[in-house]
Every structure is written in structure tokens, then in C-alpha cells.
């Protein structure tokens, strides 16, 4: 529900047992009206359970520029990657010549 279109919301709730006792205890000790107590409880619940959206840049701030490597890595990454892969894996397979077998003829 969008907050821009929300009108006042009226709530009619029945509390029983332990929930009713807790609510009455909070009313007695807080000095709030039932509506004020529900509003305060809703705000507290919302602040504890709503996920705040963090800026992705803030999440990465500790990592950006923290690595080691050549200064031109962002521009020439393909060349660096190719060189690293060439060192790990040969680009061409060099197999020894297959032995010649004398078929005994």
C-alpha cells in the first residue's frame, strides 16, 4: 500500500488471555491511550523489522580501490586476463608425436 494514498485506518481488534493482560499492563504503566500505545508499538515493530535499503556504493566502499594490481587494470583487463590464462593453460595443445608401431609385416 502506498503511503501517498493511505487514509486513516481504523482497527478493531480483540485481545484475549496473555495478550490482553500484556496490553492492559502497558496501558497502566505507559499512560498512553489504547490508540497511542498501538501507534507506538507499530512504529517500534516497523523500525525493528523493516529492511533499510542501503546504497550499493556504501556497501562496496571498503572494497573499492582496496585491491592490488596494475593501475591500468580497469582499461587493459583483457590483456592481463589473457596473459594470466596463458600462464595457466596453454593456448595450443602440443602432443608428442604418436609412436609408430611395426605391424610385423
N, C-alpha and C positions, 0 to 999 in steps of 0.2 A: 504494500500500500504506500503510495507516495505521500509524503508529509505535506506537500503543497495542497492536496485536495482533502485532507483529513479535517473533518468537523469534530466537534466534541463527541466523545464516545461515552456512552452511559453503560455501566457494568452492574449487573445484578448477579451476585454470587452467593452461594450458600456454603458456609464453612461448618464442619462438624468435628466432634472429637478433639483430638490434639491440635488440629489446625485452628479450630475456633478458640481453644484455650490460649494458644500462642498469640493469635491476633488480639484477643482481649488483653493479654498481658502487655503487649506492645502498646496498645491504646492507653492503658492505665499509666505506663511509665513514660511515654513519649509526650503526652499532652496534645497529640495530633488528633484531628478528626479522622474518621474512617477513610474518607477520600484522600486526605493529606498523607496518611500512612500508606495507602495503596500507591499513590503517586511516588512517594519516596522509595518504596520497595521496588517499584518498576524501574525507576532511574538507577538504583543500585544494581539490580539484576542486569539491566541493559549494559551498564558500564563494565560489569564483570564478564559478560558473555558475548558481547558484540566484538567482532573482529575489526580492529582498526586497520585500515589499508595503508601500508607503508609505501613510500615512494621507492620504486625499484633501484633508483640511483643511490638512495640511502643504504639499501641492503648491500650494494656492491662497493660502497665507499671504502671499506677496509681492504678490498682486493684490487681495486683499480690502481695500476702503477706499482703494485707490490711485488710483482714477479721480476725475475732476472732474465735478461736476454738482450739481443741487439736492439739499438734504438730504432732501427727501421723495420722492425719485425711486422708491424701492422701494415706496412706497404709491401714488403717483399716476403710475406709469409709463405707463398707458394714455392719460391726458390729455396727457402730454408727447409720447408717440409720435404721437398724433392731430395735435397741433399741428405737429410736425416734418414729418409727411407732408402736411399741408395746405399747408405752405410749399413742398414739393417738387412735389406733384401736386395739381391742383385736384380737389375732390370732385365737381364737376359740369362737364360739358363744355359750353363756350359756343362754339357755332359761329356764324359770321357767317351772316346770312340768305342763302339761296341766291338768286342773281341771277334775275330774271325775264327770260325770253327772248321776244322777239317772234317768233312763228312765221311772221310775214309774211302773215297773213290779212287 
